Each structure stands twice: as structure tokens, then as C-alpha cells.
């Protein structure tokens, strides 16, 4: 039964990916394609945040700052250095990883609320840096007219977001494969050991500081890539991305989807992005949509404290219990039959 559940999960993932690949051929409306692109971007940010928050247990509230660093790194490299937008996207990832290493320096020696305060302060520091260096960053006006993507003379601005959709989907798939590789590796096991019982993990020789440094750098890379793509896609870099609404929205995606998972935050990102945008399009609900999303998050966490991913976990646990019970019954019958035959 456990194998069947694993097979079902693989089938669901394959079917979902197939639907995502075929979606632009059936969804012709540019606005709906735009929502999918934004959802894929947020899914990358949320799932990589869960790597440090859910798997490593680091309360990193500066994660959205990595996203912002990626946005501005891509924008500045294209506007002032003349970098190709494709290269600028990955420069955003490298800049975010560097920022993750800087954050890790004080974090590796801190615990609890102090980690929250330091990482939150880092986000505010980056915001103030963006605002104060207005001659470079544009200040409150941001950076506009960022060069768009092109490939072999094909402009992505003229295809009704068809090309941008597949770039966003491709980046999300690569990011998810990377996360699966990390969490299933020995490094990922050491992160869970530190999260569950730090004293025991340290006694077994796992270096706390080094692992925290690695996971912050790793979780920042594709977050920065998402930021770089965000800047190139919208052709704008604005300080609003460092604001509380974006941080609370992405955090709600992690919590609603379920911490310590890969696919939970991705699914929640798609659901909450569409819910947020659709509520914003309703007259009278534009200002209150953040409150409505917060209420929905509270309701979900009330019934599913570990997020929506816990639904699948419960099924797996029930299947495991059923398998164990069946195995025990089979062994009992085998013993009884052997005893009866010996008589």
C-alpha cells in the first residue's frame, strides 16, 4: 500500500507537470498566463524558504530580502553593466547567495528570537540601502525599462507571455529538482537532525555553523534567480518587494502548504496567488484581500496545523499502520500454521 501511495504521488506530480506544460495552449488570455507566471515565481521563493525554515529550522525572516537582492542585481546589471537579461537572471541568484552568506555570519552563533531579529533587520537594511542610494537604485521610484528577454531574435514581449510562461515553469522545475536533491542527500539528513535535536546532532559530529551557512546560501540561490526573472519579466525593480505584504504572502504560502515539504509551498503558492489576485479584482475587496488571505490561512492551520501537505502525510501514516497490521496478521497465521503442521 505504501508503494501504491508513492506511485500515486509520482503519478500526480507527472500529471500536474503535464497539465502545466499544456496550459498555455488552452489558456489564451494574457492575464491568466500572467497569474501563472507570478505563481511560479512565488512558488520558487516559498519552496526555497522552506528549505531553511522547514528542513533546517532556521527562523530566517530575511528570506524575501534575498528575492529583492536578486531583483535589483538583475536590474542593475542590465541597466548599468549592459549584461544580457538571461545572464542577469542568474547574476541575481549569485548576488542572493552572497547575501545569504553575509546573513549566515551572525546567524550561525544565534538561536531563537535572536535569529528572527537579525534576519529581519537584514531585510530592513537592504531596503534602506536601496532607498538611500537613489542615484543608482532609483530610490522610491525604482528602476524601469529593464531589457526584456530575447532568444535568437525572438522577442518575448510579442507572444502574449507564451515564452515567459515556459521560462518561469522551467526555472520552477529546476529549482524543485535541486531541492529534492538537497533534502534527500546526507546534507539534508544532517539539517533535519539539527532541527530535531541539535545537541544530539552536534554530539554525532555535525557542524552547526557550517550547515547553517550552507543551507542559507543554497536556499538563497534560486530565490535570487526568481527575483532576477521577476525583474526581467515585469521590467521593473521597485522597493515594494521588500514590504510586509510580500513577506506575509510568501510566508503564508509556506505555512499553508506545510513546512518540511517541497510540494506543499508550491501548491499553496499557486492557490494563494490566484486567490489574492482574484479578490483584488473584486470591487470593495482590493484593500481587504490581505486580511481575507490571513483569515483563510488561520482556518487552514486550525484544521491542518502542519499545512495542506499533512493530508498526504496522514494517508501515508495510515497506510503504514495498515501495512504493519497486515504484516503482523500474516506472521501470526504463519506461526499458527507452522505450529499446527508440527503437531
Helices and strands as residue ranges (DSSP letters): H 2-26, H 30-50, I 51-55, H 63-79, H 85-107, H 113-132, H 134-137, G 139-141, E 143-144, E 150-151, E 154-155, G 156-158, H 162-184, H 186-196, H 198-203, H 208-234, E 236-237, G 239-242, H 244-257, H 263-280, H 289-303, H 309-342
